[in-house]
Amino acid sequence: MELSDGRKYINGYFLWVFGFNVGDKWFESSANFVEEQKKGVFRKTLRNMWVIVSIINPLMAFFALSLIPIPEIKEHYSTTLLSKMGSEAAGGWLATIISVDAVLVLSGAVLTSFVGVSGLLERMTLDRIMPRFFLKKNQRGSSYRIIIMFFLLSVSVLLITKGKVELLAGVYTISFLSVMGLFAIGNILLKIRRANLPRPERASWISLLVGLAGVSVALIGNILMKPDSPDSPTNLGIFLDYFIPAIAFVFFMLNRVRILNLLLKVVQYLFNGIRQWFFAIDRTIVKLIHEINDQEFVFFTKGDNLSSLNKVILYILRNEQTRKLKVIKVCEDEEKLPARLLPDIDFLNREYPEIEIDFIAITGKFSPDFIHKYSQKSGIPINFMFIGSPHENFPYRIEDLGGVRLII
């Protein structure tokens, strides 16, 4: 793995040690750092994973059927099959080695899960999907609040399942297959909505549909699995116990301005006669709404026509909690502004009075360095900046722009 900073050595070690034993962990470890890998590395990771899994997994199944009867596997060794196979094949010493290796694999899985969750929730917090409470870091730069929360959630799953490996594995399987299915769906949406977006690899429609169908069959099979006893919770039930509250919380964060406005109207309606008693609540809610809407967003335009700019405004109004948009045209050397750009901006300001649209022309060259410097100067985070879909001759990769989002 060729990664930036010292993490490339750490992740490379765990990828070699733990990825060799379990194929999906190999993929998961690499996926955590996919944006930091050099060009072509992730493709090699996938190739090596498939080669090893295609050889080891069928052989493991063949040896298991050769050494131990199927009823005995299901009744006694469903969670300790590998160590039992080692004991049957070569004695207790091999079973011990396999058990130690299983502990190391689990340790690697736990490490990569904490790394992945920290990065994911940090990004979601920067995009205002999670509370800013999670951005607090310690002296070493770790988001300790995210780590503590994930640890408590993991312990709660262990307590709810009472440590039953079959239930834990079932919940993990549903989660993992759901993510794999979302990968395929996301790739399909890229083909439909971002056909011209430059990317090093393109999956064929057949590959996507076959992969999505396979994941769907596996997901349905795991959902339909019945527990060992009628009193035991189902895999799906435990998964939904965490999935539904998480989705409800994200929905609230994405629509909190609308919900706060509704709450404000309810408070005003119910307590209009004694409003002076609740004036503090009214004022606090209004202030919170204004603070959320005061966050300024940036759109870097190439000199887009009125139709493209209109799509940008509609996207902002429908999906972002702001009422301020800054449209920026980066002009190289003596480049002139498109003749219709300023009149179009004026028209959009009149057409959408609910959002304040400012236009700025800056002399320079649009590049990752320009975006970073402008973000520092203006105080606007990079993840609140948008560009249109670039064409094939765009000189930079999207991930090189530091988190700028695509809007059209």
Secondary structure, DSSP 8 states (H G I E B T S, - for coil): ---SSTHHHHHHHHHHHHHTT-HHHHHHHHHTTGGGS-TTHHHHHHHHHHHHHHHHHHHHHHHHHHHS-HHHHHHH-SSSHHHHHHHHHH-HHHHHHHHHHHHHHHHHHHHHHHHHHHHHHHHHHHTTSS-GGGG---TTS--HHHHHHHHHHHHHHHHHTTT-HHHHHHHHHHHHHHHHHHHHHHHHHHHHH-TT---S----HHHHHHHHHHHHHHHHHHHH---SSTTS--HHHHHHHHHHHHHHHHHHHHTHHHHHHHHHHHHHHHTSTTGGGGHHHHHHHHHHHHHHHT-EEEEEESS--HHHHHHHHHHHHHH---SEEEEEEEE-TT----TTHHHHHHHHHHH-TTSEEEEEEEES--SHHHHHHHHHHH---GGGEEE----TT-SS-GGGGTS-EE--
